[in-house]
Amino acid sequence: MPILDTDGGRIHYALFGAGPDIVLIHGLGANLAFWQLRLIAGLSARFRVTTYDLSGHGYSEMRRTGYTPAALADDLRALLNHLRIRRPNIVGHSFGGSVALYFSCLAPDRVKTITLADAWVASLQPLPRRTEGHYWDRWRSRIEKLGVDVSDQLPLVAYGLVEELARTNESDLRMLPSAQSAGKWITRRGGRRWRTLLEGTSALTDFKDPSGLTESAIARVECPVLLMYGEHSHCLPTFTRLVQLLPNSKHVIVPNAGHYHPLVAPAAFVNQLTAFIEGYN
């Protein structure tokens, strides 16, 4: 289990494949396993893929403070320096997209392309609320039939994945190895760690702090940007504003999918991402 010691604490990371560099940044309440469930195999066939746990997530250290996009972008820079990755293609899902955007503002010469997969940006959209109770109850029994233990301590952002699974054809889900593993990933150890993160650190306040990732800063991003969002995503307000701020970006809406479209439609995600990156490498 590779670990990097930085001034901000230990960072857990993993490397796969060979070729042009891609760095994958997961969202809140997740960890690097998000990408390994269905995506690493397809991407590592053509690229060298780096994944890592954001601070306070997975096996990375949980520090008392330092969860703004700015602080997490510093962690990313330390990891890239350690691995001697000069100018990667950076992919961020959900809050990971904010980290990717801030890093591009912090060190524009260190980024070849950015892909924002259902990115959520605090300066463009308030923090999404937990799903309303009546809607959640409608899907709970169906998800539990698939073998996923649904906890009341489920991270707020993980509700999107459960809803995504609920919209997918049930027979298809039973044939999907990642369905049960994804459920365990977001409801057990991850759920307990998420609660500790929110209650014992400055994370909840930091997540909502744009920390310089303002509209004017985003509008100055010069590297090629791919915006890939699910048709039913709750982050579409962020998408709409990013389209306005980044008029030269490429836009992809994944049909019949939501916030977790990389997991639900992995082939489409890998194909779109590969075509985009290969256009600049």
Contacts in CASP RR format, 6 or more apart in sequence:
PFRMAT RR
TARGET T0000
AUTHOR 0000-0000-0000
METHOD contacts of the structure
MODEL  1
MPILDTDGGRIHYALFGAGPDIVLIHGLGANLAFWQLRLIAGLSARFRVT
TYDLSGHGYSEMRRTGYTPAALADDLRALLNHLRIRRPNIVGHSFGGSVA
LYFSCLAPDRVKTITLADAWVASLQPLPRRTEGHYWDRWRSRIEKLGVDV
SDQLPLVAYGLVEELARTNESDLRMLPSAQSAGKWITRRGGRRWRTLLEG
TSALTDFKDPSGLTESAIARVECPVLLMYGEHSHCLPTFTRLVQLLPNSK
HVIVPNAGHYHPLVAPAAFVNQLTAFIEGYN
1 12 0 8 1.000
1 59 0 8 1.000
2 12 0 8 1.000
2 13 0 8 1.000
2 14 0 8 1.000
2 15 0 8 1.000
3 10 0 8 1.000
3 11 0 8 1.000
3 12 0 8 1.000
3 13 0 8 1.000
3 59 0 8 1.000
4 10 0 8 1.000
4 11 0 8 1.000
4 13 0 8 1.000
4 78 0 8 1.000
4 79 0 8 1.000
4 82 0 8 1.000
6 75 0 8 1.000
6 78 0 8 1.000
6 79 0 8 1.000
7 78 0 8 1.000
8 55 0 8 1.000
8 61 0 8 1.000
8 63 0 8 1.000
8 66 0 8 1.000
8 74 0 8 1.000
8 75 0 8 1.000
9 55 0 8 1.000
9 60 0 8 1.000
9 61 0 8 1.000
9 63 0 8 1.000
10 60 0 8 1.000
10 61 0 8 1.000
11 52 0 8 1.000
11 53 0 8 1.000
11 55 0 8 1.000
11 60 0 8 1.000
11 61 0 8 1.000
11 75 0 8 1.000
11 78 0 8 1.000
11 79 0 8 1.000
12 32 0 8 1.000
12 52 0 8 1.000
12 53 0 8 1.000
12 58 0 8 1.000
12 59 0 8 1.000
12 60 0 8 1.000
13 32 0 8 1.000
13 50 0 8 1.000
13 51 0 8 1.000
13 52 0 8 1.000
13 53 0 8 1.000
13 79 0 8 1.000
13 83 0 8 1.000
14 32 0 8 1.000
14 36 0 8 1.000
14 50 0 8 1.000
14 51 0 8 1.000
14 52 0 8 1.000
15 48 0 8 1.000
15 49 0 8 1.000
15 50 0 8 1.000
15 83 0 8 1.000
16 40 0 8 1.000
16 43 0 8 1.000
16 44 0 8 1.000
16 48 0 8 1.000
16 49 0 8 1.000
16 51 0 8 1.000
17 44 0 8 1.000
17 45 0 8 1.000
17 47 0 8 1.000
17 48 0 8 1.000
17 49 0 8 1.000
18 47 0 8 1.000
18 48 0 8 1.000
19 46 0 8 1.000
19 47 0 8 1.000
19 48 0 8 1.000
20 46 0 8 1.000
20 47 0 8 1.000
20 48 0 8 1.000
20 88 0 8 1.000
20 89 0 8 1.000
20 112 0 8 1.000
20 277 0 8 1.000
20 281 0 8 1.000
21 47 0 8 1.000
21 48 0 8 1.000
21 50 0 8 1.000
21 85 0 8 1.000
21 87 0 8 1.000
21 88 0 8 1.000
21 89 0 8 1.000
22 43 0 8 1.000
22 47 0 8 1.000
22 48 0 8 1.000
22 49 0 8 1.000
22 50 0 8 1.000
22 88 0 8 1.000
22 89 0 8 1.000
22 90 0 8 1.000
22 91 0 8 1.000
22 277 0 8 1.000
23 49 0 8 1.000
23 50 0 8 1.000
23 51 0 8 1.000
23 52 0 8 1.000
23 76 0 8 1.000
23 80 0 8 1.000
23 85 0 8 1.000
23 88 0 8 1.000
23 89 0 8 1.000
23 90 0 8 1.000
23 91 0 8 1.000
24 32 0 8 1.000
24 35 0 8 1.000
24 39 0 8 1.000
24 49 0 8 1.000
24 50 0 8 1.000
24 51 0 8 1.000
24 91 0 8 1.000
24 92 0 8 1.000
24 93 0 8 1.000
25 52 0 8 1.000
25 54 0 8 1.000
25 76 0 8 1.000
25 90 0 8 1.000
25 91 0 8 1.000
25 92 0 8 1.000
25 93 0 8 1.000
25 96 0 8 1.000
25 97 0 8 1.000
25 99 0 8 1.000
25 100 0 8 1.000
26 32 0 8 1.000
26 34 0 8 1.000
26 35 0 8 1.000
26 51 0 8 1.000
26 53 0 8 1.000
26 54 0 8 1.000
26 57 0 8 1.000
26 92 0 8 1.000
26 93 0 8 1.000
26 94 0 8 1.000
26 96 0 8 1.000
27 34 0 8 1.000
27 54 0 8 1.000
27 92 0 8 1.000
27 93 0 8 1.000
27 94 0 8 1.000
27 95 0 8 1.000
27 96 0 8 1.000
27 97 0 8 1.000
27 157 0 8 1.000
28 57 0 8 1.000
28 94 0 8 1.000
28 95 0 8 1.000
28 155 0 8 1.000
28 156 0 8 1.000
28 157 0 8 1.000
28 207 0 8 1.000
29 57 0 8 1.000
29 155 0 8 1.000
29 157 0 8 1.000
29 158 0 8 1.000
29 186 0 8 1.000
29 190 0 8 1.000
29 191 0 8 1.000
29 194 0 8 1.000
29 197 0 8 1.000
30 57 0 8 1.000
30 93 0 8 1.000
30 94 0 8 1.000
30 157 0 8 1.000
30 158 0 8 1.000
30 185 0 8 1.000
30 186 0 8 1.000
31 53 0 8 1.000
31 54 0 8 1.000
31 57 0 8 1.000
31 58 0 8 1.000
31 59 0 8 1.000
31 185 0 8 1.000
31 190 0 8 1.000
32 51 0 8 1.000
32 52 0 8 1.000
32 53 0 8 1.000
32 58 0 8 1.000
33 185 0 8 1.000
34 93 0 8 1.000
34 185 0 8 1.000
34 262 0 8 1.000
34 263 0 8 1.000
35 49 0 8 1.000
35 51 0 8 1.000
35 262 0 8 1.000
36 51 0 8 1.000
37 178 0 8 1.000
37 181 0 8 1.000
37 182 0 8 1.000
37 185 0 8 1.000
37 263 0 8 1.000
38 178 0 8 1.000
38 262 0 8 1.000
38 263 0 8 1.000
38 266 0 8 1.000
39 262 0 8 1.000
39 263 0 8 1.000
39 266 0 8 1.000
39 269 0 8 1.000
39 270 0 8 1.000
40 49 0 8 1.000
40 51 0 8 1.000
42 270 0 8 1.000
43 49 0 8 1.000
43 270 0 8 1.000
43 273 0 8 1.000
43 274 0 8 1.000
46 274 0 8 1.000
46 278 0 8 1.000
47 89 0 8 1.000
47 277 0 8 1.000
50 79 0 8 1.000
50 83 0 8 1.000
50 85 0 8 1.000
50 88 0 8 1.000
52 60 0 8 1.000
52 79 0 8 1.000
53 59 0 8 1.000
53 60 0 8 1.000
54 60 0 8 1.000
54 72 0 8 1.000
54 75 0 8 1.000
54 96 0 8 1.000
54 99 0 8 1.000
55 61 0 8 1.000
55 62 0 8 1.000
55 63 0 8 1.000
55 66 0 8 1.000
55 67 0 8 1.000
55 71 0 8 1.000
55 72 0 8 1.000
55 75 0 8 1.000
56 62 0 8 1.000
56 63 0 8 1.000
56 67 0 8 1.000
56 193 0 8 1.000
56 197 0 8 1.000
56 201 0 8 1.000
56 203 0 8 1.000
57 193 0 8 1.000
57 197 0 8 1.000
58 190 0 8 1.000
58 193 0 8 1.000
62 193 0 8 1.000
62 196 0 8 1.000
62 197 0 8 1.000
62 201 0 8 1.000
63 201 0 8 1.000
64 200 0 8 1.000
64 201 0 8 1.000
64 202 0 8 1.000
65 71 0 8 1.000
65 201 0 8 1.000
65 202 0 8 1.000
65 206 0 8 1.000
66 72 0 8 1.000
66 202 0 8 1.000
66 203 0 8 1.000
66 206 0 8 1.000
67 201 0 8 1.000
67 202 0 8 1.000
67 203 0 8 1.000
67 206 0 8 1.000
67 207 0 8 1.000
68 206 0 8 1.000
68 207 0 8 1.000
68 209 0 8 1.000
68 211 0 8 1.000
69 95 0 8 1.000
69 98 0 8 1.000
69 99 0 8 1.000
69 101 0 8 1.000
69 102 0 8 1.000
69 122 0 8 1.000
69 210 0 8 1.000
69 211 0 8 1.000
69 213 0 8 1.000
70 102 0 8 1.000
70 106 0 8 1.000
70 211 0 8 1.000
70 212 0 8 1.000
70 213 0 8 1.000
71 206 0 8 1.000
71 211 0 8 1.000
72 96 0 8 1.000
72 99 0 8 1.000
72 102 0 8 1.000
73 99 0 8 1.000
73 102 0 8 1.000
73 103 0 8 1.000
73 106 0 8 1.000
74 106 0 8 1.000
76 90 0 8 1.000
76 99 0 8 1.000
76 103 0 8 1.000
77 103 0 8 1.000
77 106 0 8 1.000
77 107 0 8 1.000
77 110 0 8 1.000
80 86 0 8 1.000
80 88 0 8 1.000
80 110 0 8 1.000
86 110 0 8 1.000
87 109 0 8 1.000
87 110 0 8 1.000
87 111 0 8 1.000
87 112 0 8 1.000
88 110 0 8 1.000
88 111 0 8 1.000
88 112 0 8 1.000
89 112 0 8 1.000
89 113 0 8 1.000
89 114 0 8 1.000
89 115 0 8 1.000
89 277 0 8 1.000
89 280 0 8 1.000
89 281 0 8 1.000
90 100 0 8 1.000
90 103 0 8 1.000
90 104 0 8 1.000
90 111 0 8 1.000
90 113 0 8 1.000
90 114 0 8 1.000
90 115 0 8 1.000
91 100 0 8 1.000
91 114 0 8 1.000
91 115 0 8 1.000
91 117 0 8 1.000
91 273 0 8 1.000
92 99 0 8 1.000
92 100 0 8 1.000
92 114 0 8 1.000
92 115 0 8 1.000
92 116 0 8 1.000
92 117 0 8 1.000
92 119 0 8 1.000
93 117 0 8 1.000
93 118 0 8 1.000
93 119 0 8 1.000
93 262 0 8 1.000
94 117 0 8 1.000
94 118 0 8 1.000
94 119 0 8 1.000
94 120 0 8 1.000
94 157 0 8 1.000
94 235 0 8 1.000
94 259 0 8 1.000
95 119 0 8 1.000
95 120 0 8 1.000
95 157 0 8 1.000
95 207 0 8 1.000
96 119 0 8 1.000
97 114 0 8 1.000
97 116 0 8 1.000
97 117 0 8 1.000
97 119 0 8 1.000
97 120 0 8 1.000
97 121 0 8 1.000
98 119 0 8 1.000
98 120 0 8 1.000
98 121 0 8 1.000
98 122 0 8 1.000
98 213 0 8 1.000
100 114 0 8 1.000
100 115 0 8 1.000
100 116 0 8 1.000
100 119 0 8 1.000
101 114 0 8 1.000
101 116 0 8 1.000
101 119 0 8 1.000
101 121 0 8 1.000
101 213 0 8 1.000
101 218 0 8 1.000
101 221 0 8 1.000
102 211 0 8 1.000
102 212 0 8 1.000
102 213 0 8 1.000
103 110 0 8 1.000
103 111 0 8 1.000
104 111 0 8 1.000
104 114 0 8 1.000
104 221 0 8 1.000
104 223 0 8 1.000
105 212 0 8 1.000
105 213 0 8 1.000
105 217 0 8 1.000
105 218 0 8 1.000
105 220 0 8 1.000
105 221 0 8 1.000
108 221 0 8 1.000
108 222 0 8 1.000
108 223 0 8 1.000
111 223 0 8 1.000
112 223 0 8 1.000
112 224 0 8 1.000
112 280 0 8 1.000
112 281 0 8 1.000
113 223 0 8 1.000
113 224 0 8 1.000
113 225 0 8 1.000
113 226 0 8 1.000
113 276 0 8 1.000
113 277 0 8 1.000
113 280 0 8 1.000
114 221 0 8 1.000
114 223 0 8 1.000
114 224 0 8 1.000
114 225 0 8 1.000
114 226 0 8 1.000
115 225 0 8 1.000
115 226 0 8 1.000
115 228 0 8 1.000
115 273 0 8 1.000
115 276 0 8 1.000
115 277 0 8 1.000
116 225 0 8 1.000
116 226 0 8 1.000
116 227 0 8 1.000
116 228 0 8 1.000
116 242 0 8 1.000
117 228 0 8 1.000
117 229 0 8 1.000
117 261 0 8 1.000
117 262 0 8 1.000
117 269 0 8 1.000
118 228 0 8 1.000
118 229 0 8 1.000
118 230 0 8 1.000
118 233 0 8 1.000
118 235 0 8 1.000
118 239 0 8 1.000
118 258 0 8 1.000
118 259 0 8 1.000
118 260 0 8 1.000
118 261 0 8 1.000
118 262 0 8 1.000
119 227 0 8 1.000
119 235 0 8 1.000
119 238 0 8 1.000
119 239 0 8 1.000
119 242 0 8 1.000
120 127 0 8 1.000
120 128 0 8 1.000
120 235 0 8 1.000
120 238 0 8 1.000
121 210 0 8 1.000
121 213 0 8 1.000
121 218 0 8 1.000
121 238 0 8 1.000
121 241 0 8 1.000
121 242 0 8 1.000
122 207 0 8 1.000
122 208 0 8 1.000
122 209 0 8 1.000
122 210 0 8 1.000
122 213 0 8 1.000
123 210 0 8 1.000
123 212 0 8 1.000
123 213 0 8 1.000
123 214 0 8 1.000
123 215 0 8 1.000
123 218 0 8 1.000
124 215 0 8 1.000
124 218 0 8 1.000
124 237 0 8 1.000
124 238 0 8 1.000
124 241 0 8 1.000
124 242 0 8 1.000
125 235 0 8 1.000
125 237 0 8 1.000
125 238 0 8 1.000
125 241 0 8 1.000
127 207 0 8 1.000
127 208 0 8 1.000
128 156 0 8 1.000
128 157 0 8 1.000
128 234 0 8 1.000
128 235 0 8 1.000
129 156 0 8 1.000
130 156 0 8 1.000
130 159 0 8 1.000
131 159 0 8 1.000
131 160 0 8 1.000
131 163 0 8 1.000
136 159 0 8 1.000
139 162 0 8 1.000
139 163 0 8 1.000
139 166 0 8 1.000
140 150 0 8 1.000
142 166 0 8 1.000
142 170 0 8 1.000
143 150 0 8 1.000
143 162 0 8 1.000
143 165 0 8 1.000
143 166 0 8 1.000
144 150 0 8 1.000
145 170 0 8 1.000
146 165 0 8 1.000
146 170 0 8 1.000
146 173 0 8 1.000
146 174 0 8 1.000
146 179 0 8 1.000
146 180 0 8 1.000
147 180 0 8 1.000
148 162 0 8 1.000
148 165 0 8 1.000
148 179 0 8 1.000
148 180 0 8 1.000
148 182 0 8 1.000
148 183 0 8 1.000
148 184 0 8 1.000
148 187 0 8 1.000
149 183 0 8 1.000
149 184 0 8 1.000
149 187 0 8 1.000
149 188 0 8 1.000
150 162 0 8 1.000
150 187 0 8 1.000
151 187 0 8 1.000
151 188 0 8 1.000
151 191 0 8 1.000
153 187 0 8 1.000
153 191 0 8 1.000
153 192 0 8 1.000
153 194 0 8 1.000
153 195 0 8 1.000
154 162 0 8 1.000
154 186 0 8 1.000
154 187 0 8 1.000
154 191 0 8 1.000
155 186 0 8 1.000
155 190 0 8 1.000
155 191 0 8 1.000
155 194 0 8 1.000
158 186 0 8 1.000
158 187 0 8 1.000
158 191 0 8 1.000
160 234 0 8 1.000
160 258 0 8 1.000
160 259 0 8 1.000
160 260 0 8 1.000
161 182 0 8 1.000
161 183 0 8 1.000
161 186 0 8 1.000
161 259 0 8 1.000
161 260 0 8 1.000
161 263 0 8 1.000
162 183 0 8 1.000
162 186 0 8 1.000
164 257 0 8 1.000
164 258 0 8 1.000
164 259 0 8 1.000
164 260 0 8 1.000
164 261 0 8 1.000
164 263 0 8 1.000
164 264 0 8 1.000
165 173 0 8 1.000
165 179 0 8 1.000
165 182 0 8 1.000
165 264 0 8 1.000
167 232 0 8 1.000
167 256 0 8 1.000
167 258 0 8 1.000
168 264 0 8 1.000
173 179 0 8 1.000
178 263 0 8 1.000
182 263 0 8 1.000
197 203 0 8 1.000
198 204 0 8 1.000
215 241 0 8 1.000
215 245 0 8 1.000
218 242 0 8 1.000
218 245 0 8 1.000
218 246 0 8 1.000
219 245 0 8 1.000
219 246 0 8 1.000
221 246 0 8 1.000
224 248 0 8 1.000
224 249 0 8 1.000
224 250 0 8 1.000
224 276 0 8 1.000
224 280 0 8 1.000
225 242 0 8 1.000
225 246 0 8 1.000
225 248 0 8 1.000
225 249 0 8 1.000
225 250 0 8 1.000
226 249 0 8 1.000
226 250 0 8 1.000
226 252 0 8 1.000
226 272 0 8 1.000
226 273 0 8 1.000
226 276 0 8 1.000
227 239 0 8 1.000
227 242 0 8 1.000
227 243 0 8 1.000
227 246 0 8 1.000
227 249 0 8 1.000
227 250 0 8 1.000
227 251 0 8 1.000
227 252 0 8 1.000
228 252 0 8 1.000
228 254 0 8 1.000
228 261 0 8 1.000
228 269 0 8 1.000
228 272 0 8 1.000
228 273 0 8 1.000
229 235 0 8 1.000
229 236 0 8 1.000
229 239 0 8 1.000
229 252 0 8 1.000
229 253 0 8 1.000
229 254 0 8 1.000
229 258 0 8 1.000
229 261 0 8 1.000
230 236 0 8 1.000
230 253 0 8 1.000
230 254 0 8 1.000
230 255 0 8 1.000
230 257 0 8 1.000
230 258 0 8 1.000
230 259 0 8 1.000
230 261 0 8 1.000
231 253 0 8 1.000
231 254 0 8 1.000
231 255 0 8 1.000
231 256 0 8 1.000
231 257 0 8 1.000
231 258 0 8 1.000
232 256 0 8 1.000
232 257 0 8 1.000
232 258 0 8 1.000
233 239 0 8 1.000
233 257 0 8 1.000
233 258 0 8 1.000
233 259 0 8 1.000
233 261 0 8 1.000
234 258 0 8 1.000
234 259 0 8 1.000
235 259 0 8 1.000
239 251 0 8 1.000
242 249 0 8 1.000
243 249 0 8 1.000
243 251 0 8 1.000
250 276 0 8 1.000
252 272 0 8 1.000
254 261 0 8 1.000
254 265 0 8 1.000
254 268 0 8 1.000
254 269 0 8 1.000
257 264 0 8 1.000
257 265 0 8 1.000
258 264 0 8 1.000
261 268 0 8 1.000
261 269 0 8 1.000
262 269 0 8 1.000
END
